[in-house]
Amino acid sequence: MQKIKSLMTRQGLKSPQESLSDLGAIESLRVPGKEEFRELREQPSDPQAEQELINSIEQVYFSVDSFDIVKYELEKLPPVLNLQELEAYRDKLKQQQAAELERVTSLQTGLQLAAVICTNGRRHLNIAKEGFTQASLGLLANQRKRQLLIGLLKSLRTIKTLQRTDVRLSEMLEEEDYPGAIQLCLECQKAASTFKHYSCISELNSKLQDTLEQIEEQLDVALSKICKNFDINHYTKVQQAYRLLGKTQTAMDQLHMHFTQAIHNTVFQVVLGYVELCAGNTDTKFQKLQYKDLCTHVTPDSYIPCLADLCKALWEVMLSYYRTMEWHEKHDNEDTASASEGSNMIGTEETNFDRGYIKKKLEHGLTRIWQDVQLKVKTYLLGTDLSIFKYDDFIFVLDIISRLMQVGEEFCGSKSEVLQESIRKQSVNYFKNYHRTRLDELRMFLENETWELCPVKSNFSILQLHYESDEQEKSAYQEYDSDSDVPEELKRDYVDEQTGDGPVKSVSRETLKSRKKSDYSLNKVNAPILTNTTLNVIRLVGKYMQMMNILKPIAFDVIHFMSQLFDYYLYAIYTFFGRNDSLESTGLGLSSSRLRTTLNRIQESLIDLEVSADPTATLTAAEERKEKVPSPHLSHLVVLTSGDTLYGLAERVVATESLVFLAEQFEFLQPHLDAVMPAVKKPFLQQFYSQTVSTASELRKPIYWIVAGKALDYEQMLLLMANVKWDVKEIMSQHNIYVDALLKEFEQFNRRLNEVSKRVRIPLPVSNILWEHCIRLANRTIVEGYANVKKCSNEGRALMQLDFQQFLMKLEKLTDIRPIPDKEFVETYIKAYYLTENDMERWIKEHREYSTKQLTNLVNVCLGSHINKKARQKLLAAIDDIDRPKR
């Protein structure tokens, strides 16, 4: 632009400003001559070439106005001039001048035209100004003001509405429309931000913020109500409200805090209510106690109702939590379905994140909630000593806790270790005291038991005393009136009375089938033999089974205590009716080694043999004595010395067979006990059954042996045998009178046995054992009588055989027992009288069942007459060798 201005100056042209000031400038423009136009037309018409030509002009031509072009060009001439070069250079300058001048001329023409247009515009504006009035412009101003006022009125109305929202918000909160209240509050805040330039709006903004915080506080209170009574509509509103606030995760955190607090408040209020109710005053001191201390003030009478209400209240809290989870699962599925149809990926990701957080929080909360419940119930359980409770009350406590543990397992799959351990402690403590009391009661029962038969139905078993009502139990004791449904095998287990005066033999299986029914009512062939004490033990076993089923963690302790009931009963029966040191001296093996081991074990582990406590005893010894029970004593009402009653045979039968029946009931329970017994403790159960329960029937032998030992007058028989002359010289055809006397003893025994059977049924095994014992004792008495013989001939030996054969023939008519017990014992001894010296020595070594006296008699009486003194000493030495180990 500077170049053009300079060039215009040199060419004598005016500037645009100068041209605009002169309206006659167009007429004063000088038109170039024809020669100049011709030269201009000869200039390059190519714009690019023209531009290059202009660019080739030296910069010095545009420097200052005082620049002398002629001088500059002359000074540039070379020392030696060349006409052609000068002309060419001159033509170049002319072309540059023409191109530049063309550009300047075109620009000047455009500027002059613009000046004309501007002049015309000004003239038209003056005309328009004169055409419009002041009134028209005033109208436009008023319209603009009207629009401003309308906008202001709308703003004022909005502000007025915002000022009145607090009333509507209060109504919504009263109606628990939390989503609506929050939505309204947020909208008001958004609207208020639009009018924040008004001074009144700043105060409104602060008020809205306070209102929103107040809504959040009320919303938190509403959330806490869910913990005790879940309402789906209420919870839906609360969740919608938190979602509007964008605080769903915070809501879930708060919810778990409320559940924890609800558990604490619930248990405290329940227990406090019972404590204050039982205290009977309005003293507020209990409200200041810790929950653990408060539980210790619950009275025994109110313990169970309080526990039931406590568990119910906790169950309601857990139910609310479970329904909360159900609500979220349902709405998560709905949200997932809605998200799959939407396109907002960012919002979907945020929702999925919140949903995942809430799901994990709720799943983790299951275990946490149940753990809190367990700890609260555990504190309550351990706050009272339950050992003083009645059995039924304690069982009820166990039942409540068992149900609560089932709820916990369904709630979160927990095994409730905390509750199990606390209830195990209470149960073991309770059961030790309970069992000790029951053992003392059992001792009292046994010491007052007269061993009378307790009539029960034929199908009576332990199941009829297990979980039964009093009416059902009573019906189980009632006498059965018909034998029509009695199994045949039970009918066989019976000793009947035979009418007539003749000898009555013991009942065999074959003869029993053909017998008529008994003619005395108490002899029910199908009824178990037991006593009131037996029923008491069975009832206790049923209660122990009940506790064991409810509380499996202490199953071993329960079974162990249950075994002690049987041990003590067995030991009592043995002590009352079977203890006789003279029995063991017979060498008949009446008490098996297993039975003796069992009795010794019971005596050492269960029986307290000390009369009084030793004050110098250690604490451990005192504790061990607490676990033991004094040995029972037979009631003075039970007479075991009368021969008319066969020395208390009825009482012995009732006692012994009740033990056998009790053992049968235990055998029936073995699968049930084995199912609940811990694997590591099962050897104890197996040993109990194999070493104790199975030995019950073995007590029959020593108990009934005492009766058999007194039932017949064996001493009288020995006296009669001593009066017999055995060294006769001729063979006798008539047996001796001691045989008839012995048979009369058996006939009298049979009559007494039938008299006893009128009082109590005598089972076939018992009858057979009694007969077997009596026969064995009679045969051994016969051998003992033969061993007392001082002199005996061969004819006398024949007389012995005659007597024994006569005895056997008559005895076989009295009993069906076959073979006759110890028949070979007598026959072998009689036949030994005929042995030679060498055979006798071998015979002595082979028959150690005979006593030293009996063997010595064989040597002295049988062989003494026909062997020398040396041979006799040899045989006596052999006898002494046999007897030495016995000593």
Secondary structure as UniProt FT lines:
FT   HELIX           2..11
FT   HELIX           16..20
FT   TURN            23..28
FT   HELIX           34..41
FT   HELIX           47..55
FT   HELIX           59..62
FT   TURN            65..66
FT   HELIX           69..76
FT   HELIX           83..131
FT   HELIX           134..163
FT   HELIX           165..174
FT   TURN            175..176
FT   HELIX           178..194
FT   TURN            195..197
FT   HELIX           199..225
FT   TURN            226..228
FT   HELIX           232..245
FT   HELIX           248..279
FT   HELIX           284..288
FT   HELIX           291..295
FT   TURN            296..297
FT   HELIX           300..341
FT   HELIX           345..381
FT   TURN            382..383
FT   HELIX           386..388
FT   HELIX           391..412
FT   HELIX           417..448
FT   TURN            458..459
FT   HELIX           462..465
FT   HELIX           470..477
FT   TURN            484..485
FT   HELIX           488..492
FT   HELIX           509..514
FT   TURN            521..522
FT   TURN            525..526
FT   HELIX           532..550
FT   HELIX           552..554
FT   HELIX           555..573
FT   HELIX           574..578
FT   HELIX           581..584
FT   TURN            585..587
FT   HELIX           593..605
FT   STRAND          607..608
FT   TURN            615..616
FT   HELIX           619..626
FT   STRAND          629..630
FT   TURN            636..637
FT   TURN            643..648
FT   HELIX           649..676
FT   HELIX           679..681
FT   HELIX           682..691
FT   HELIX           693..699
FT   HELIX           700..711
FT   HELIX           714..722
FT   HELIX           737..757
FT   TURN            758..759
FT   HELIX           764..787
FT   HELIX           794..814
FT   TURN            821..822
FT   HELIX           823..831
FT   HELIX           832..834
FT   HELIX           837..846
FT   TURN            848..849
FT   HELIX           852..857
FT   HELIX           858..862
FT   TURN            864..866
FT   HELIX           869..883
FT   TURN            884..886
//
